[in-house]
Amino acid sequence: MIDDVLKPIHGGPDGGPEPLYDFSTNANALGPNPVILAHLRRADPSRYPDPLYRRLRQALAEAHGVAPEQVAVGTGTSELIHRLARWNYLRGPILLLPPTFSEYARAARALDLPLWEARNPEEFLHLLPRSSLAFLCVPNNPTGEVYPFLEEASRRAGGALVLDLAYHDLMEDPPPLPQRAWRLYSPNKAHGLTGVRAGYLVAPLDLTHFQHLAPSWPVSVYGEALLLGHLDPEARAWLAESRSTLHRLRRLLAQGLRGLGLEVRESPANFLLVRVGEATAVARALRERGIRVRDATSFGLPQWLRLSAQPEEAIQVLIEALEAVLARVD
Ligand SMILES: Cc1ncc(COP(=O)(O)O)c(C=O)c1O
């Protein structure tokens, strides 16, 4: 049971040797962003950060055109997701539209909250008025879907409709977002800095009480430097450039996979899904060849792998290895 909970289904080491190529995480493969690295180097680890994160929340609020009280910071959005589920103000049924990021369901289960997993968008919209907390990931991890009903969902929401924007900054053509929705931001993905644990929430109301649900100093000085640094226009310029390279690489990867006769679903960000048959067996065989991929079985997609855009050399190695592995598995 404990093993099951701790299984490395997300990023981070999987206990095996260091992979030669890692397609399993969706962090920007061209990172880390050197502009933000310079911000991190200037951080002073000999002092505590401001426990109220005044300057940081002010800067984030200005960037989003809201009041600083509408911004809460946390040790990554995973922590903020769990904190949202713990907040009495939103306590009640948690609504999801699977397959999606596993942390929402994990938070609900850990707290024994009712977990409503809608079978389709119609059911999701139908259940929304009675849910306390609903999550939609835009674009969705792992399917890459961008739901066309965000405005309607925001109007129908009985409690909080939270849009998880982990990969939004990596989209070519981001959709407009409803004003009333709650928004989770994790800049560590787009800037290739997932080892720095920091994220933030923007909500249409005062989050002072929510911020007090966290222990003091949930964000380190490095997290602070990342969240401030990602607002730096030079950091944004680096991101814009790397984004177009990533899309070119994602298309190249998709083309190579289709060349093997495989079905591919490209996201509008830096990742895609590919149907390989027995995903777990294929992922294991690739791992033995030093290539790490994300088996989508835990998302309820046992025939699919999720792959992120990687440099050309890595793509070539993967395509060759996959061809060999599929010939063997067949
Ligand atoms: C969709 C989505 N949301 C949130 C997270 C959590 O990211 P972090 O805790 O680093 O902000 C992830 C991480 O993989 C993710 O894929």
The ligand as a Gaussian input file, in Angstrom:
#p B3LYP/6-31G(d) Opt

LIG

0 1
 C       -0.714000      19.188000     -14.493000
 C        0.223000      19.362000     -13.365000
 N       -0.092000      20.197000     -12.370000
 C        0.716000      20.392000     -11.324000
 C        1.903000      19.715000     -11.227000
 C        2.730000      19.940000     -10.005000
 O        3.803000      20.713000     -10.234000
 P        4.594000      21.511000      -9.093000
 O        4.234000      20.911000      -7.790000
 O        6.018000      21.329000      -9.448000
 O        4.131000      22.939000      -9.232000
 C        2.308000      18.841000     -12.244000
 C        3.569000      18.097000     -12.159000
 O        3.853000      17.194000     -12.887000
 C        1.431000      18.659000     -13.334000
 O        1.732000      17.820000     -14.340000

